[in-house]
Amino acid sequence: MSDTNNGVTDSAVYKTLLESTKAIPWKIDWKTMTFAYIGPQIESLLGWTPQSWVSANDWAERMHPEDRDTVVNFCVSQSQCGIDHEADYRALTKDGGYVWIRDVVHVVRNAEGEVDSLIGFMFDISERKQTEEQLLKLQKQLEEFSYKDGLTGINNRRMFDSMLQIEWANAQRTRKPLSLILLDIDYFKQFNDHYGHIKGDDCLRRVGQALQGAAVRPRDCVARFGGEEFVLVLPETDEASAKQVAERCRKLVRKLRIPHPQSNVAPLLTISLGVGTLVPEQGDAPLAFIEAVDRLLYQAKQQGRDRLQYGHCGGGEVDACQA
């Protein structure tokens, strides 16, 4: 080993450089699976002294239990194949906490091509992980916002369109009935004119939340269709069951007991509903189904409101509903 001009060995210079970085250098002998070296920075980061890192078992044991098996198995298999790799995991601190670590590993081979040792660097990536988690949380919130109605908090029209497409395809494949309920608050314009838009918005919120209690299966979808209209998508639901859900909607809104003195139907808020069921054929279209059920809703309103109008839609003619 040659000396530098100042009489300091090259190895000492390298050691000083390594130990002055934030990254923590280390080396493991492959045959004995023991640490040949680990940088003193490890103590300031995790609290464990360099002398306490004796074997690869110490590295594995000082890892979060949820990360351990996956990370250890991955690193061992990659090392056996002589493949450089990196892994992220939570490392245990001496005081019982955890720090996110990224281990970057280089596999060193001997003259015969066999694995001789592993050398690498540990990086503290806690801040990066925290930022990633915040971004993921924000992304999830944005996704929720994009599918939630801002006023009522229930699904919006975009979610309804997506769910109807999915359940339409499922119904075509399984040949099981799909039901749709469109409902409208009776004389809502008069309600708004009488009470004002603030109470009108509160009314929509209360109705939207109440309707969520009408369809409780995981795949049922309750959404705000637009304005004072709401919609329910009921997969694998026959005519009789769809009518029961629709009646449940009427009763739940009645239970709210929202005064509506301007209504020509009743002194309390009421709704009108159109209910349709079909098993979609290959030539049928979801939009035609929606339009058919919307016509049923119109019939319910024409016949006095505060009622439901049912139609069976099928036989290839989705718009030919018999009330």
Contacts in CASP RR format, 6 or more apart in sequence:
PFRMAT RR
TARGET T0000
AUTHOR 0000-0000-0000
METHOD contacts of the structure
MODEL  1
MSDTNNGVTDSAVYKTLLESTKAIPWKIDWKTMTFAYIGPQIESLLGWTP
QSWVSANDWAERMHPEDRDTVVNFCVSQSQCGIDHEADYRALTKDGGYVW
IRDVVHVVRNAEGEVDSLIGFMFDISERKQTEEQLLKLQKQLEEFSYKDG
LTGINNRRMFDSMLQIEWANAQRTRKPLSLILLDIDYFKQFNDHYGHIKG
DDCLRRVGQALQGAAVRPRDCVARFGGEEFVLVLPETDEASAKQVAERCR
KLVRKLRIPHPQSNVAPLLTISLGVGTLVPEQGDAPLAFIEAVDRLLYQA
KQQGRDRLQYGHCGGGEVDACQA
1 9 0 8 1.000
1 10 0 8 1.000
1 11 0 8 1.000
2 9 0 8 1.000
2 10 0 8 1.000
3 9 0 8 1.000
3 10 0 8 1.000
4 10 0 8 1.000
4 13 0 8 1.000
18 25 0 8 1.000
18 39 0 8 1.000
19 25 0 8 1.000
19 39 0 8 1.000
19 40 0 8 1.000
19 41 0 8 1.000
21 41 0 8 1.000
22 41 0 8 1.000
22 123 0 8 1.000
22 124 0 8 1.000
23 41 0 8 1.000
23 121 0 8 1.000
23 122 0 8 1.000
23 123 0 8 1.000
24 38 0 8 1.000
24 39 0 8 1.000
24 41 0 8 1.000
24 42 0 8 1.000
24 45 0 8 1.000
24 121 0 8 1.000
24 122 0 8 1.000
24 123 0 8 1.000
25 37 0 8 1.000
25 38 0 8 1.000
25 39 0 8 1.000
25 119 0 8 1.000
25 120 0 8 1.000
25 121 0 8 1.000
26 35 0 8 1.000
26 37 0 8 1.000
26 38 0 8 1.000
26 39 0 8 1.000
26 42 0 8 1.000
26 53 0 8 1.000
26 119 0 8 1.000
26 120 0 8 1.000
26 121 0 8 1.000
26 122 0 8 1.000
27 35 0 8 1.000
27 36 0 8 1.000
27 37 0 8 1.000
27 38 0 8 1.000
27 117 0 8 1.000
27 118 0 8 1.000
27 119 0 8 1.000
27 120 0 8 1.000
28 34 0 8 1.000
28 35 0 8 1.000
28 36 0 8 1.000
28 56 0 8 1.000
28 117 0 8 1.000
28 118 0 8 1.000
28 119 0 8 1.000
29 35 0 8 1.000
29 36 0 8 1.000
29 116 0 8 1.000
29 117 0 8 1.000
30 79 0 8 1.000
30 115 0 8 1.000
30 116 0 8 1.000
30 117 0 8 1.000
30 118 0 8 1.000
32 55 0 8 1.000
33 55 0 8 1.000
33 56 0 8 1.000
33 57 0 8 1.000
34 54 0 8 1.000
34 55 0 8 1.000
34 56 0 8 1.000
35 53 0 8 1.000
35 54 0 8 1.000
35 55 0 8 1.000
35 56 0 8 1.000
35 58 0 8 1.000
35 59 0 8 1.000
36 117 0 8 1.000
38 50 0 8 1.000
38 53 0 8 1.000
39 50 0 8 1.000
40 50 0 8 1.000
42 48 0 8 1.000
42 49 0 8 1.000
42 50 0 8 1.000
42 53 0 8 1.000
42 122 0 8 1.000
43 49 0 8 1.000
43 50 0 8 1.000
45 93 0 8 1.000
45 99 0 8 1.000
45 122 0 8 1.000
45 124 0 8 1.000
46 62 0 8 1.000
46 91 0 8 1.000
46 92 0 8 1.000
46 93 0 8 1.000
46 94 0 8 1.000
46 99 0 8 1.000
47 93 0 8 1.000
47 94 0 8 1.000
47 95 0 8 1.000
48 62 0 8 1.000
48 93 0 8 1.000
48 94 0 8 1.000
52 58 0 8 1.000
53 59 0 8 1.000
60 68 0 8 1.000
60 72 0 8 1.000
61 92 0 8 1.000
62 91 0 8 1.000
62 92 0 8 1.000
63 71 0 8 1.000
63 72 0 8 1.000
63 89 0 8 1.000
63 90 0 8 1.000
63 91 0 8 1.000
63 92 0 8 1.000
64 89 0 8 1.000
64 90 0 8 1.000
64 91 0 8 1.000
64 92 0 8 1.000
64 98 0 8 1.000
66 90 0 8 1.000
67 89 0 8 1.000
67 90 0 8 1.000
68 89 0 8 1.000
71 87 0 8 1.000
71 89 0 8 1.000
74 85 0 8 1.000
74 87 0 8 1.000
75 85 0 8 1.000
75 87 0 8 1.000
75 103 0 8 1.000
75 105 0 8 1.000
78 84 0 8 1.000
78 85 0 8 1.000
78 105 0 8 1.000
78 107 0 8 1.000
79 85 0 8 1.000
79 105 0 8 1.000
79 107 0 8 1.000
79 115 0 8 1.000
79 118 0 8 1.000
80 115 0 8 1.000
82 107 0 8 1.000
82 109 0 8 1.000
82 115 0 8 1.000
83 107 0 8 1.000
84 105 0 8 1.000
84 106 0 8 1.000
84 107 0 8 1.000
85 105 0 8 1.000
86 102 0 8 1.000
86 103 0 8 1.000
86 104 0 8 1.000
86 105 0 8 1.000
87 102 0 8 1.000
87 103 0 8 1.000
87 105 0 8 1.000
88 100 0 8 1.000
88 101 0 8 1.000
88 102 0 8 1.000
88 103 0 8 1.000
88 125 0 8 1.000
88 129 0 8 1.000
89 100 0 8 1.000
89 101 0 8 1.000
89 103 0 8 1.000
90 98 0 8 1.000
90 99 0 8 1.000
90 100 0 8 1.000
90 101 0 8 1.000
91 98 0 8 1.000
91 99 0 8 1.000
91 100 0 8 1.000
91 101 0 8 1.000
91 122 0 8 1.000
92 98 0 8 1.000
93 99 0 8 1.000
99 124 0 8 1.000
99 126 0 8 1.000
100 124 0 8 1.000
100 125 0 8 1.000
100 126 0 8 1.000
100 128 0 8 1.000
100 129 0 8 1.000
101 122 0 8 1.000
101 123 0 8 1.000
101 124 0 8 1.000
101 125 0 8 1.000
102 122 0 8 1.000
102 123 0 8 1.000
102 125 0 8 1.000
103 120 0 8 1.000
103 121 0 8 1.000
103 122 0 8 1.000
103 123 0 8 1.000
104 120 0 8 1.000
104 121 0 8 1.000
104 123 0 8 1.000
105 118 0 8 1.000
105 119 0 8 1.000
105 120 0 8 1.000
106 118 0 8 1.000
106 119 0 8 1.000
106 120 0 8 1.000
107 115 0 8 1.000
107 118 0 8 1.000
108 115 0 8 1.000
108 116 0 8 1.000
108 117 0 8 1.000
108 118 0 8 1.000
108 119 0 8 1.000
109 115 0 8 1.000
109 116 0 8 1.000
110 116 0 8 1.000
146 158 0 8 1.000
147 155 0 8 1.000
147 156 0 8 1.000
147 158 0 8 1.000
147 159 0 8 1.000
147 162 0 8 1.000
148 154 0 8 1.000
148 155 0 8 1.000
148 156 0 8 1.000
148 159 0 8 1.000
149 155 0 8 1.000
149 156 0 8 1.000
149 157 0 8 1.000
149 223 0 8 1.000
149 224 0 8 1.000
150 156 0 8 1.000
151 201 0 8 1.000
151 204 0 8 1.000
151 205 0 8 1.000
151 224 0 8 1.000
152 204 0 8 1.000
152 205 0 8 1.000
152 207 0 8 1.000
152 208 0 8 1.000
152 209 0 8 1.000
152 224 0 8 1.000
153 205 0 8 1.000
153 208 0 8 1.000
153 209 0 8 1.000
154 208 0 8 1.000
154 209 0 8 1.000
154 211 0 8 1.000
154 212 0 8 1.000
154 222 0 8 1.000
154 223 0 8 1.000
154 224 0 8 1.000
154 230 0 8 1.000
155 163 0 8 1.000
155 221 0 8 1.000
155 222 0 8 1.000
155 223 0 8 1.000
155 224 0 8 1.000
156 223 0 8 1.000
156 224 0 8 1.000
157 223 0 8 1.000
157 224 0 8 1.000
157 225 0 8 1.000
157 226 0 8 1.000
159 221 0 8 1.000
159 223 0 8 1.000
160 221 0 8 1.000
160 223 0 8 1.000
160 225 0 8 1.000
160 231 0 8 1.000
160 233 0 8 1.000
163 221 0 8 1.000
163 223 0 8 1.000
163 233 0 8 1.000
164 180 0 8 1.000
164 221 0 8 1.000
164 233 0 8 1.000
164 286 0 8 1.000
164 290 0 8 1.000
165 286 0 8 1.000
167 178 0 8 1.000
167 219 0 8 1.000
167 221 0 8 1.000
167 233 0 8 1.000
167 235 0 8 1.000
168 178 0 8 1.000
168 280 0 8 1.000
168 286 0 8 1.000
168 289 0 8 1.000
170 176 0 8 1.000
170 178 0 8 1.000
170 235 0 8 1.000
171 177 0 8 1.000
171 178 0 8 1.000
171 235 0 8 1.000
171 236 0 8 1.000
171 279 0 8 1.000
171 280 0 8 1.000
172 280 0 8 1.000
172 281 0 8 1.000
172 282 0 8 1.000
174 236 0 8 1.000
175 279 0 8 1.000
176 235 0 8 1.000
176 236 0 8 1.000
176 279 0 8 1.000
177 236 0 8 1.000
177 237 0 8 1.000
177 238 0 8 1.000
177 239 0 8 1.000
177 277 0 8 1.000
177 278 0 8 1.000
177 279 0 8 1.000
178 233 0 8 1.000
178 234 0 8 1.000
178 235 0 8 1.000
178 236 0 8 1.000
178 237 0 8 1.000
178 277 0 8 1.000
178 278 0 8 1.000
178 279 0 8 1.000
178 280 0 8 1.000
179 233 0 8 1.000
179 234 0 8 1.000
179 237 0 8 1.000
179 238 0 8 1.000
179 239 0 8 1.000
179 241 0 8 1.000
179 242 0 8 1.000
179 245 0 8 1.000
179 275 0 8 1.000
179 276 0 8 1.000
179 277 0 8 1.000
180 231 0 8 1.000
180 232 0 8 1.000
180 233 0 8 1.000
180 234 0 8 1.000
180 275 0 8 1.000
180 276 0 8 1.000
180 277 0 8 1.000
180 289 0 8 1.000
180 290 0 8 1.000
180 293 0 8 1.000
181 231 0 8 1.000
181 232 0 8 1.000
181 234 0 8 1.000
181 242 0 8 1.000
181 245 0 8 1.000
181 246 0 8 1.000
181 249 0 8 1.000
181 273 0 8 1.000
181 274 0 8 1.000
181 275 0 8 1.000
181 276 0 8 1.000
181 293 0 8 1.000
182 225 0 8 1.000
182 229 0 8 1.000
182 230 0 8 1.000
182 231 0 8 1.000
182 273 0 8 1.000
182 274 0 8 1.000
182 290 0 8 1.000
182 293 0 8 1.000
182 294 0 8 1.000
182 296 0 8 1.000
182 297 0 8 1.000
183 211 0 8 1.000
183 229 0 8 1.000
183 230 0 8 1.000
183 231 0 8 1.000
183 232 0 8 1.000
183 246 0 8 1.000
183 249 0 8 1.000
183 271 0 8 1.000
183 272 0 8 1.000
183 273 0 8 1.000
183 274 0 8 1.000
183 297 0 8 1.000
184 228 0 8 1.000
184 229 0 8 1.000
184 230 0 8 1.000
184 271 0 8 1.000
184 272 0 8 1.000
184 273 0 8 1.000
184 297 0 8 1.000
184 301 0 8 1.000
185 191 0 8 1.000
185 203 0 8 1.000
185 204 0 8 1.000
185 207 0 8 1.000
185 228 0 8 1.000
185 269 0 8 1.000
185 270 0 8 1.000
185 271 0 8 1.000
186 260 0 8 1.000
186 263 0 8 1.000
186 265 0 8 1.000
186 269 0 8 1.000
186 270 0 8 1.000
186 271 0 8 1.000
186 272 0 8 1.000
186 301 0 8 1.000
186 305 0 8 1.000
186 306 0 8 1.000
187 260 0 8 1.000
187 262 0 8 1.000
187 263 0 8 1.000
187 264 0 8 1.000
187 265 0 8 1.000
187 305 0 8 1.000
188 200 0 8 1.000
188 203 0 8 1.000
188 228 0 8 1.000
190 260 0 8 1.000
190 262 0 8 1.000
190 263 0 8 1.000
191 199 0 8 1.000
191 200 0 8 1.000
191 203 0 8 1.000
191 260 0 8 1.000
191 262 0 8 1.000
191 263 0 8 1.000
191 269 0 8 1.000
192 200 0 8 1.000
193 262 0 8 1.000
194 261 0 8 1.000
194 262 0 8 1.000
195 203 0 8 1.000
203 258 0 8 1.000
203 269 0 8 1.000
204 224 0 8 1.000
204 227 0 8 1.000
204 228 0 8 1.000
206 256 0 8 1.000
206 258 0 8 1.000
207 230 0 8 1.000
207 253 0 8 1.000
207 256 0 8 1.000
207 269 0 8 1.000
207 271 0 8 1.000
208 222 0 8 1.000
208 224 0 8 1.000
208 230 0 8 1.000
210 252 0 8 1.000
210 253 0 8 1.000
210 255 0 8 1.000
210 256 0 8 1.000
211 222 0 8 1.000
211 230 0 8 1.000
211 232 0 8 1.000
211 249 0 8 1.000
211 252 0 8 1.000
211 253 0 8 1.000
212 222 0 8 1.000
213 222 0 8 1.000
213 248 0 8 1.000
213 252 0 8 1.000
214 222 0 8 1.000
214 232 0 8 1.000
214 245 0 8 1.000
214 248 0 8 1.000
214 249 0 8 1.000
214 252 0 8 1.000
215 221 0 8 1.000
215 222 0 8 1.000
215 232 0 8 1.000
215 234 0 8 1.000
215 245 0 8 1.000
219 235 0 8 1.000
219 236 0 8 1.000
220 232 0 8 1.000
220 233 0 8 1.000
220 234 0 8 1.000
220 235 0 8 1.000
221 232 0 8 1.000
221 233 0 8 1.000
222 230 0 8 1.000
222 231 0 8 1.000
222 232 0 8 1.000
223 230 0 8 1.000
223 231 0 8 1.000
223 232 0 8 1.000
223 233 0 8 1.000
224 230 0 8 1.000
224 231 0 8 1.000
225 231 0 8 1.000
232 245 0 8 1.000
232 249 0 8 1.000
234 241 0 8 1.000
234 242 0 8 1.000
234 245 0 8 1.000
237 245 0 8 1.000
237 277 0 8 1.000
238 277 0 8 1.000
239 276 0 8 1.000
239 277 0 8 1.000
239 310 0 8 1.000
239 312 0 8 1.000
242 275 0 8 1.000
242 276 0 8 1.000
242 277 0 8 1.000
242 310 0 8 1.000
243 275 0 8 1.000
243 308 0 8 1.000
243 310 0 8 1.000
246 273 0 8 1.000
246 274 0 8 1.000
246 275 0 8 1.000
246 308 0 8 1.000
246 310 0 8 1.000
247 308 0 8 1.000
249 271 0 8 1.000
249 273 0 8 1.000
250 270 0 8 1.000
250 271 0 8 1.000
250 273 0 8 1.000
250 306 0 8 1.000
250 308 0 8 1.000
253 269 0 8 1.000
253 270 0 8 1.000
253 271 0 8 1.000
254 268 0 8 1.000
254 270 0 8 1.000
256 269 0 8 1.000
257 268 0 8 1.000
258 268 0 8 1.000
258 269 0 8 1.000
259 267 0 8 1.000
259 268 0 8 1.000
259 269 0 8 1.000
260 266 0 8 1.000
260 267 0 8 1.000
260 268 0 8 1.000
260 269 0 8 1.000
260 270 0 8 1.000
261 267 0 8 1.000
263 269 0 8 1.000
263 270 0 8 1.000
264 305 0 8 1.000
265 304 0 8 1.000
265 305 0 8 1.000
265 306 0 8 1.000
266 306 0 8 1.000
270 305 0 8 1.000
270 306 0 8 1.000
271 306 0 8 1.000
272 297 0 8 1.000
272 300 0 8 1.000
272 301 0 8 1.000
272 304 0 8 1.000
272 305 0 8 1.000
272 306 0 8 1.000
272 307 0 8 1.000
272 308 0 8 1.000
272 309 0 8 1.000
273 297 0 8 1.000
273 300 0 8 1.000
273 307 0 8 1.000
273 308 0 8 1.000
273 309 0 8 1.000
274 293 0 8 1.000
274 294 0 8 1.000
274 296 0 8 1.000
274 297 0 8 1.000
274 299 0 8 1.000
274 300 0 8 1.000
274 308 0 8 1.000
274 309 0 8 1.000
274 310 0 8 1.000
274 311 0 8 1.000
275 293 0 8 1.000
275 296 0 8 1.000
275 308 0 8 1.000
275 309 0 8 1.000
275 310 0 8 1.000
275 311 0 8 1.000
276 289 0 8 1.000
276 292 0 8 1.000
276 293 0 8 1.000
276 296 0 8 1.000
276 310 0 8 1.000
276 311 0 8 1.000
276 312 0 8 1.000
276 313 0 8 1.000
276 321 0 8 1.000
277 311 0 8 1.000
277 312 0 8 1.000
277 313 0 8 1.000
278 284 0 8 1.000
278 289 0 8 1.000
278 312 0 8 1.000
278 313 0 8 1.000
278 314 0 8 1.000
278 315 0 8 1.000
278 318 0 8 1.000
279 314 0 8 1.000
280 286 0 8 1.000
280 289 0 8 1.000
280 318 0 8 1.000
281 314 0 8 1.000
281 315 0 8 1.000
281 316 0 8 1.000
283 316 0 8 1.000
284 314 0 8 1.000
284 316 0 8 1.000
284 318 0 8 1.000
285 318 0 8 1.000
288 318 0 8 1.000
288 319 0 8 1.000
289 313 0 8 1.000
289 318 0 8 1.000
291 319 0 8 1.000
292 311 0 8 1.000
292 313 0 8 1.000
292 318 0 8 1.000
292 319 0 8 1.000
292 320 0 8 1.000
292 321 0 8 1.000
293 313 0 8 1.000
293 321 0 8 1.000
295 321 0 8 1.000
296 309 0 8 1.000
296 310 0 8 1.000
296 311 0 8 1.000
296 321 0 8 1.000
296 323 0 8 1.000
297 309 0 8 1.000
299 309 0 8 1.000
299 323 0 8 1.000
300 307 0 8 1.000
300 308 0 8 1.000
300 309 0 8 1.000
303 309 0 8 1.000
309 323 0 8 1.000
310 323 0 8 1.000
311 321 0 8 1.000
311 322 0 8 1.000
311 323 0 8 1.000
312 321 0 8 1.000
312 322 0 8 1.000
313 319 0 8 1.000
313 320 0 8 1.000
313 321 0 8 1.000
314 320 0 8 1.000
END
